[in-house]
Amino acid sequence: MLGGYLGPLVIIALNLVGATIAGVAGRLVRVSVLLTLPIAISVVLVSVFTRAGTTVLFTIGPFDATAEGVDFAAQTLVRLLAISLSIGLFGMTTDPRAFVLDLERRRLSPRFAFVALATLEAVPAMVERAGVIQASQRARGLDTEGSLRARVRGVVPLAGPVVLSSLTEVEERSLALEVRAFGRPGRRQLLWRNPDSAAQLIARSALLLLLIGSIVGKVTGTFPQTP
């Protein structure tokens, strides 16, 4: 909603401050950069060389790199980094089970809450499972290090066990949920409540009002243009 450079840079700075307080700044920056790098490369190539503009910086073959394209690419990159840092900080500092239970406490369907929890835990669980299987395969003499060819060859023996173990875990979890009457109709009585201070409530409400106000202002054209 803010656009420009100032808004995303402020969000990036706030994320870095929060990550520093939480002690995950280095890991957050590393993961965010790695996740945004493929999209960033494509955005830079497409925006710089195909976006129309009046100021041509240099020419490569039939493509002209314009100042307007560079400006658009830079604005897109800071937005991508702001989004990646925000999602990464949330994932690294929020317990998925606490988040999902709080959503259910706010009248979200238990089935949707379970889907959200399974989605949040899917990637970390698969990474952990792949590490365990890789260690087991190494103990059996599989070469998973060294040249690129050896690494690629070592992926095949890992893919099958990871997928099969994931399917087995899904079946076991489904049986465990049914034993615990997960499909029972009616609202469940939750025994745990996530602490929610007055300051957190005020900050969350203010952010929600700011978001709604910025959307309305952007649609009506009354929102101020940020640099």
Buried (B, 14 or more C-beta within 10 A) or exposed (E): BBBEBEBBBEBBEBBBEBBEEEEBBEEBBEBBEEBBEEEBEEBBEBBBBEBEBEEEEEEEEEEBBBBBBBBBBBBBBBBBBBBBBBBBBEBBBEEBEEBBBBBBBEEBEBEEBBEBBBEBBEEEBBEEBBEEBBEEBEEEEBEBEEEEEEEEEBEEBBEEBBEEBBEEEEEEEEEEBEEEEBEEEEEEEEEEEEEEEEEEEEEEEEEEEEEEEBEEEEEEEEBEEEE
